[in-house]
Amino acid sequence: MATAGSVEQEKLAIDGGPKVIDYDLSREWPGLNWVDTEEVNRVLEAVERRHGLIDELPPVLREHFGCKWACGINSGTGALSVSMRALGIGPGMEVLVPGLCWIPTFSCVVANGAIPVLVEVGEDLGMDPSDMERKITPRTRAVIVAHMLGAAANVDPIIEVARRHDLKVVEDCAQDSGGTYKGNFVGLFGDIGAFSLQYNKHATAYIGGFMLSNNEELGLRAELARDAGLARVMHKVTYEPGDLVMWGEGRLLNPLIQAMAAAQIPKLPKIIGAMKRSHQRIRDRIADIPGIRLRPVTDPDSLNGSFMVTYWPDGETAEKATDALRAEGVPQWTHWLAHYGTHVYYQMPMLVQKVGWLEGTKWPWDAPENRGSDYDYGKGALPQSDAIFAKGVVMAVPSNLTDEQCDLLATAYSKVAHHLIA
Ligand SMILES: Cc1ncc(COP(=O)(O)O)c(C=O)c1O
């Protein structure tokens, strides 16, 4: 059997050499890899109940996360949009958004008539608190913190800046459900946590989302906004004079999806535990490879294991390393960070072009209330982040890897580094 040392000397697979992993690894679908009869039975029970709207998920969420308020919602995108509505974000306001997140992290701001303002990320790939403070203007009302690519953002200084400037905080936890920062669940540091249950998330029900908060008043506003703008009691929307009333978005979470999610949420510690173990094993084996740096984070325990982020000496090497790693058989979900799809601000065409939410306009950018909030969103708007993205390579870590597979992945890194880094 070849040792790691001898494998490194072999020709790279991208140049016609043998692959380190010559079979398909399991898919990078954390929650789906853990689906069993529990999810199936719970969904069947929900079907057989022959009942209207049963909100099965909120008590499960409240118990798991230990929070005062929780609700299901049709998607992570919906959770972000409803968060903005609940906080009263609208025209004439600015919301700080990190340069690494996803389209909905921006669209929720735009849809509500406010202007998103780009903030740099650091090497931890979370919002840079110093740049966040620099970007605050008299119009800034809120900040959206995104916990991206397998780790929490550095929450403490972000919350400190936000509180000092009286800003509301929404946490985009789509990629970090069940993740922690300094021992506490992400999603409950700010005012509202927005989560996704989409098929490649830690806990999934194929498509769906949920929201958490310790502020019940805000929770009520979110409940109305995600429904018909009125309270719903026993399956019926109700209104008593004096009740809070608003326009609703019809984003309830299907009870069958709630049933599947209710089975997945308690599995989060197991799912994350498995990813963390694999991530740590690979990390330990690649930590000393000359020329590769591991992503630095404030709280190492906040690494939830779902992604391995490495930094290479320069952009050219990082791009080549991505292609070479893929050729060696690492999970297909491996990307050069600079090209990490529409998660990188300059790759969101609707943002860069300031496409109007209302057709034929540039709304909200051309709204009179937003005059003076003129921002550029093209590549170069965040030079620090651009430089970080250029050197980064991100690999998804499937939630059911064996130790042997982890070791093979580490070998793929050391083989590629051996060839590409002088
Ligand atoms: C960072 C981030 N925010 C928001 C979302 C939106 O979640 P959903 O797909 O459930 O709408 C995603 C989904 O992939 C995401 O990665």
The ligand as a MOL file (V3000), in Angstrom:
LIG
                    3D

  0  0  0     0  0            999 V3000
M  V30 BEGIN CTAB
M  V30 COUNTS 16 16 0 0 0
M  V30 BEGIN ATOM
M  V30 1 C -25.9780 32.4900 3.8370 0
M  V30 2 C -27.3640 32.1210 3.3980 0
M  V30 3 N -28.3820 32.9490 3.6870 0
M  V30 4 C -29.6490 32.6610 3.3360 0
M  V30 5 C -29.9530 31.4960 2.6560 0
M  V30 6 C -31.3730 31.2830 2.2250 0
M  V30 7 O -31.9640 30.1090 2.6830 0
M  V30 8 P -33.1150 29.3870 1.8290 0
M  V30 9 O -32.4540 28.6640 0.7050 0
M  V30 10 O -33.7610 28.4650 2.8090 0
M  V30 11 O -34.0450 30.4290 1.3510 0
M  V30 12 C -28.9270 30.5950 2.3390 0
M  V30 13 C -29.2500 29.3470 1.6140 0
M  V30 14 O -28.4790 28.6550 1.0630 0
M  V30 15 C -27.5850 30.9180 2.7070 0
M  V30 16 O -26.5640 30.1150 2.4200 0
M  V30 END ATOM
M  V30 BEGIN BOND
M  V30 1 1 1 2
M  V30 2 1 2 3
M  V30 3 2 2 15
M  V30 4 2 3 4
M  V30 5 1 4 5
M  V30 6 1 5 6
M  V30 7 2 5 12
M  V30 8 1 6 7
M  V30 9 1 7 8
M  V30 10 2 8 9
M  V30 11 1 8 10
M  V30 12 1 8 11
M  V30 13 1 12 13
M  V30 14 1 12 15
M  V30 15 2 13 14
M  V30 16 1 15 16
M  V30 END BOND
M  V30 END CTAB
M  END
